[in-house]
Amino acid sequence: MSLLQVLLFASCIQALLLAGYFLFYSSLRGIRLFGLLLIVMALHLYLVANDNQAFFLRFPHLLHITWVIPALYGPLILIFVRRITRLGVHFSKVEVIYFLPFLLLVTYHFPFFMSSASAKSLYIADFERSVVDDFGLINQAVAWLHVAYFGTALWYLKAYQLKILDFAANEEARLLWLGHFLRFALIVVAIGILAFYSKKFDWPMLRHLYPYHFLGLLALIYWCAFCLIRQPVIFQSPDEEDLFISNQKAPGKSKVQETNVELAEQLKHLMEEEKLYKTPGLTLADLATLLQTNKQYISETINQTFGKNFYDFVNEYRLQEFLFLSDNPDYHHLKLLGLAYEAGFNSKATFNAVFKKHYETTPSNYLRSKVVEKESELINSDDLK
């Protein structure tokens, strides 16, 4: 067994472990689609690791499966992105179209798949011919389909990110991961296409890139595992009911129920006196437990009394804390990200997104402008003297 086979088998196991977590433990909307994608990857890599004549003579009915299953990558990731970006919360008829290339491939190969084991063994006996067939038009088309699907998914994501700040800025970390995943996947696809044509046309220096380009899938799988360990909140379901709370103006006090007024005071106490906002990853569920009420009441109270949603409510306190700490000499040894973590933010992406939403500039530019203002005030005061 070669080192490449060992690495590919290891990636199969890792992909299945991740798939198990996403299928049975994560509650993130659409994450089961991502789990299915990982299962497809595991099967694909297993067959690639066993891509030799002896294996297919032993298991002839697995022949050409690798021609078909990669066509599932695009539809699964595209629908997953639709779920995350809420372009399609539930399965729709339109999404059936995404599987059309896969269905056409299955239809085209159906006679071959239904042929006898002896016929397939006879085909694989001429292994050189089967290898040439592997680099035919069908696999070329599938490779370029990946570019189309993953490119479209990235376009959906970018379009959604333009309006994400109208919802919960904490979701930015998840979108950042998804953006990195799609770009990573496109790089893997690009390297795969290069390896494919290098092998097909026997390009010098590059023809040996095939099949080592499959290590890109291994890297992608292990990177996802690393992200799950390092930042598990990415794969946890946000408080759905708070994501869509409108940022409408707070109604008059006559419309606010007495119980909501009392709850609002308790919330202000938790934030201003106990500084609960400094708890990283604070959720509606945490507040509901502390105040012995339910999440819906807290959402309604924040919306009606403060005119904002839960995430904006908490993050505005964190921004105030960040600005206070940045002006405090005791914290001048910390960099901007360190100050953000001290204020309660749990990721650079979330901090930057929240700050830019409220101040329409970056944290560094904002603080530089404040320094310039202070220097101008000092100069003016000296001139007056």
C-alpha positions in Angstrom: 0.0 0.0 0.0 1.4 3.4 -1.0 1.6 6.5 1.1 -1.0 8.1 -1.1 -3.4 5.3 -0.5 -2.9 5.5 3.3 -3.6 9.3 3.2 -6.7 8.8 1.0 -8.0 6.1 3.3 -7.4 8.3 6.3 -9.3 11.1 4.7 -12.2 8.7 4.0 -12.4 8.0 7.7 -12.2 11.6 8.7 -14.9 12.5 6.2 -17.2 9.9 7.6 -16.6 11.0 11.2 -17.5 14.6 10.2 -20.5 13.4 8.3 -21.7 11.5 11.3 -21.5 14.7 13.5 -23.3 16.8 10.9 -26.0 14.3 10.3 -26.8 13.4 13.9 -25.5 16.1 16.2 -25.5 19.5 14.5 -28.7 21.4 14.2 -27.6 24.0 11.8 -30.0 24.5 8.9 -29.0 22.5 5.9 -26.0 20.9 7.5 -27.2 17.4 6.7 -26.6 18.3 3.0 -23.0 19.0 3.9 -22.9 15.7 5.7 -24.1 13.9 2.6 -21.5 15.8 0.6 -18.8 14.4 2.9 -20.1 10.8 2.5 -20.0 11.3 -1.3 -16.4 12.5 -0.9 -15.5 9.6 1.2 -16.8 7.1 -1.4 -15.1 8.9 -4.2 -11.7 9.0 -2.4 -12.1 5.3 -1.4 -12.5 4.4 -5.1 -9.7 6.6 -6.1 -7.4 5.0 -3.6 -8.3 1.6 -5.1 -8.1 2.7 -8.7 -6.2 -0.4 -10.0 -7.0 -3.3 -12.3 -7.0 -5.9 -9.5 -9.6 -4.1 -7.4 -12.0 -3.6 -10.2 -11.6 -7.2 -11.4 -12.6 -8.2 -7.9 -15.4 -5.7 -7.7 -16.5 -5.0 -11.3 -19.8 -3.4 -10.4 -17.9 -0.5 -8.8 -16.4 0.4 -12.2 -17.2 3.9 -13.4 -18.9 4.9 -10.2 -16.2 7.6 -10.0 -17.5 9.0 -13.3 -20.9 9.7 -11.8 -20.7 10.5 -8.0 -18.6 13.7 -8.4 -21.5 15.2 -10.2 -23.3 15.3 -6.8 -20.7 17.7 -5.3 -22.1 20.7 -7.1 -25.9 20.3 -6.4 -25.3 19.4 -2.7 -23.0 22.4 -2.0 -25.3 24.7 -4.0 -28.4 23.7 -2.1 -26.4 23.9 1.2 -25.5 27.5 0.4 -29.1 28.2 -0.4 -30.1 27.0 3.1 -27.4 29.0 4.8 -28.3 32.2 2.9 -32.1 31.5 3.1 -32.5 31.6 -0.6 -34.3 28.3 -0.2 -35.2 27.2 3.3 -37.1 24.2 2.1 -36.5 21.8 -0.8 -38.1 23.2 -4.0 -38.8 22.0 -7.5 -36.2 24.4 -8.8 -33.5 22.5 -6.9 -34.3 19.3 -8.7 -32.8 21.0 -11.8 -29.5 21.1 -10.0 -29.4 17.3 -10.1 -30.1 17.2 -13.9 -26.4 16.7 -14.9 -26.1 13.9 -12.4 -29.3 12.2 -13.6 -28.2 12.5 -17.3 -24.9 10.9 -16.4 -26.7 8.0 -14.6 -29.0 7.6 -17.6 -26.1 7.5 -20.0 -24.2 5.0 -17.9 -27.2 2.9 -17.0 -26.7 0.3 -19.7 -23.1 -0.2 -18.5 -24.1 -0.3 -14.8 -26.7 -3.0 -15.6 -24.3 -5.1 -17.7 -23.0 -8.4 -16.2 -19.9 -8.7 -14.1 -18.2 -10.8 -16.8 -18.8 -8.0 -19.4 -17.3 -5.5 -17.0 -14.3 -7.8 -16.2 -13.7 -8.2 -19.9 -13.7 -4.4 -20.3 -11.3 -3.8 -17.4 -9.0 -6.6 -18.7 -7.9 -4.0 -21.2 -6.8 -1.6 -18.5 -5.0 0.8 -20.8 -8.2 1.4 -22.8 -10.2 2.0 -19.6 -7.6 4.5 -18.4 -7.9 6.4 -21.7 -11.7 6.4 -21.3 -11.2 7.9 -17.8 -9.9 11.0 -19.5 -12.8 11.3 -22.0 -15.3 14.1 -22.6 -17.6 13.0 -19.8 -15.1 13.5 -17.0 -14.0 16.7 -18.6 -17.6 18.0 -18.5 -17.9 17.0 -14.8 -14.7 18.9 -14.0 -16.0 22.1 -15.5 -19.4 21.5 -13.9 -17.6 21.9 -10.5 -16.4 25.3 -11.5 -20.0 26.4 -12.5 -21.6 25.0 -9.4 -19.0 26.2 -6.8 -18.8 29.6 -8.6 -22.5 30.0 -8.5 -22.5 29.0 -4.8 -19.9 31.7 -4.1 -21.9 34.2 -6.0 -25.0 33.4 -3.9 -22.9 33.8 -0.7 -21.4 37.1 -1.8 -24.9 38.5 -2.7 -26.2 37.4 0.8 -23.2 39.0 2.6 -24.1 42.4 1.2 -27.3 42.3 3.3 -26.2 40.1 6.2 -25.7 43.1 8.4 -29.4 43.7 8.3 -29.7 40.5 10.3 -27.3 39.1 12.9 -23.7 40.2 12.7 -22.7 37.1 14.7 -23.6 35.0 11.6 -20.6 36.6 9.8 -18.2 34.0 11.3 -20.2 31.2 9.7 -20.4 33.0 6.4 -16.6 33.6 6.5 -16.0 29.9 6.9 -18.3 29.1 4.1 -16.6 31.6 1.8 -13.2 30.1 2.7 -14.6 26.6 2.0 -15.9 27.6 -1.4 -12.7 29.3 -2.5 -10.7 26.4 -1.1 -12.9 24.0 -3.1 -12.4 26.1 -6.3 -8.7 26.0 -5.9 -8.8 22.2 -5.5 -11.0 22.0 -8.6 -8.6 24.2 -10.6 -5.6 22.0 -9.6 -7.7 18.9 -10.5 -8.5 20.3 -13.9 -4.8 21.1 -14.4 -3.8 17.5 -13.3 -6.5 16.0 -15.6 -5.3 17.7 -18.8 -1.6 17.2 -17.8 -2.3 13.5 -17.7 -4.5 13.4 -20.7 -2.0 15.3 -23.0 1.1 14.0 -21.3 2.5 17.5 -20.4 6.1 17.4 -19.3 6.7 18.1 -15.6 3.0 18.2 -14.8 1.8 14.8 -16.0 2.8 13.2 -12.6 0.5 15.6 -10.7 -2.3 13.1 -11.3 -3.6 11.5 -9.0 -1.8 13.4 -6.2 -4.2 16.3 -6.8 -6.8 14.3 -4.8 -4.8 15.3 -1.7 -6.5 18.7 -2.1 -9.8 17.0 -1.0 -7.9 15.5 1.9 -6.7 19.0 2.9 -10.3 20.4 2.6 -11.7 17.6 4.8 -9.2 18.0 7.5 -9.5 21.8 7.4 -13.2 21.4 8.1 -12.4 19.1 11.0 -10.0 21.8 12.3 -12.7 24.5 12.0 -15.2 22.3 13.9 -12.7 21.9 16.8 -11.5 25.4 16.8 -14.8 27.2 16.3 -17.7 24.8 16.9 -20.2 27.7 17.0 -20.0 27.9 13.2 -21.8 24.6 13.0 -24.4 25.3 15.6 -27.9 26.6 14.8 -28.4 30.3 15.7 -31.5 31.5 17.5 -33.7 31.4 14.5 -36.5 33.6 15.9 -34.1 36.4 16.6 -32.4 36.5 13.2 -35.5 38.0 11.5 -36.7 40.4 14.2 -37.1 43.7 12.4 -35.2 46.8 13.3 -38.3 48.9 13.6 -38.7 51.9 15.8 -39.7 51.2 19.4 -43.4 51.8 19.9 -44.7 54.1 22.6 -44.6 53.0 26.2 -48.4 52.6 26.1 -47.9 49.7 23.8 -45.3 48.0 25.9 -46.6 45.6 28.4 -45.7 46.0 32.1 -44.0 42.6 32.1 -41.9 43.7 29.2 -40.8 46.9 31.0 -39.7 44.9 34.0 -37.9 42.4 31.8 -36.2 45.3 30.0 -34.9 46.7 33.3 -33.5 43.3 34.2 -31.8 43.1 30.8 -30.2 46.5 31.3 -29.0 45.5 34.8 -27.4 42.3 33.4 -25.6 44.3 30.7 -24.7 47.5 32.5 -24.0 46.3 36.0 -23.0 42.6 35.5 -21.5 43.2 32.0 -22.9 40.0 30.8 -22.1 41.0 27.2 -18.5 40.2 28.0 -19.5 36.5 27.9 -18.3 35.2 24.5 -21.0 33.4 22.5 -23.9 34.8 24.7 -27.2 33.6 23.3 -30.9 34.2 23.9 -31.1 30.8 25.6 -28.5 31.9 28.1 -30.5 35.0 29.0 -33.7 33.0 29.1 -32.1 30.7 31.7 -30.8 33.5 33.8 -34.1 35.4 33.8 -36.2 32.3 34.1 -38.3 33.2 31.0 -38.4 32.1 27.4 -36.5 33.3 24.4 -39.5 34.7 22.6 -40.3 37.1 25.5 -36.7 38.4 25.5 -36.7 38.9 21.8 -40.0 40.8 21.9 -38.8 42.9 24.8 -35.5 43.9 23.2 -37.3 44.7 19.9 -40.1 46.7 21.5 -38.2 48.5 24.2 -34.8 49.1 22.5 -35.8 49.0 18.9 -33.2 46.4 17.8 -32.6 42.7 17.7 -30.7 40.6 20.3 -27.4 40.6 18.4 -27.4 44.4 17.9 -28.4 44.9 21.5 -25.5 42.9 22.9 -22.9 44.0 20.4 -23.6 47.7 21.0 -22.5 47.1 24.6 -19.5 45.3 23.4 -18.6 48.2 21.1 -18.9 50.6 23.9 -16.6 48.4 26.0 -14.1 48.1 23.2 -13.9 51.9 22.9 -13.6 52.3 26.7 -10.7 49.7 26.8 -9.0 51.3 23.8 -8.8 54.6 25.8 -7.7 52.9 29.0 -3.9 52.9 29.5 -4.1 49.7 31.4 -5.1 47.9 28.2 -2.7 49.7 25.8 -0.5 46.5 25.7 -3.3 44.7 23.8 -3.8 44.8 20.1 -7.2 45.6 18.6 -8.3 42.0 18.4 -7.2 41.5 22.0 -9.4 44.4 23.0 -12.3 43.0 21.0 -12.0 39.7 22.8 -11.9 41.5 26.2 -15.1 43.2 25.2 -16.9 39.9 24.6 -16.5 39.4 20.8 -15.5 35.8 20.0 -14.1 36.2 16.4 -12.3 38.8 14.3 -14.9 38.5 11.6 -17.8 39.3 13.9 -16.0 42.2 15.5 -15.1 43.8 12.2 -18.6 43.3 10.8 -20.3 44.8 13.8 -17.9 47.8 14.0 -18.3 48.6 10.4 -22.0 48.4 10.6 -22.2 50.9 13.4 -19.4 53.3 12.5 -19.1 52.8 8.8 -15.4 52.4 9.0 -12.8 49.9 10.3 -11.7 49.9 14.0 -8.2 51.0 13.1 -9.3 53.9 11.0 -11.8 55.0 13.6 -9.2 55.0 16.4 -6.7 56.8 14.2 -9.3 59.5 13.6 -9.9 59.8 17.3 -6.2 60.3 17.9 -6.1 63.0 15.2 -9.0 64.7 16.9 -7.3 64.7 20.3 -4.1 66.1 18.8 -6.1 68.9 17.1 -7.8 69.7 20.3 -4.5 70.0 22.1 -3.0 72.2 19.4 -6.1 74.4 19.6 -6.0 74.7 23.4 -2.2 75.6 23.2 -3.0 78.3 20.7 -5.6 79.8 23.0 -3.1 80.0 25.8 
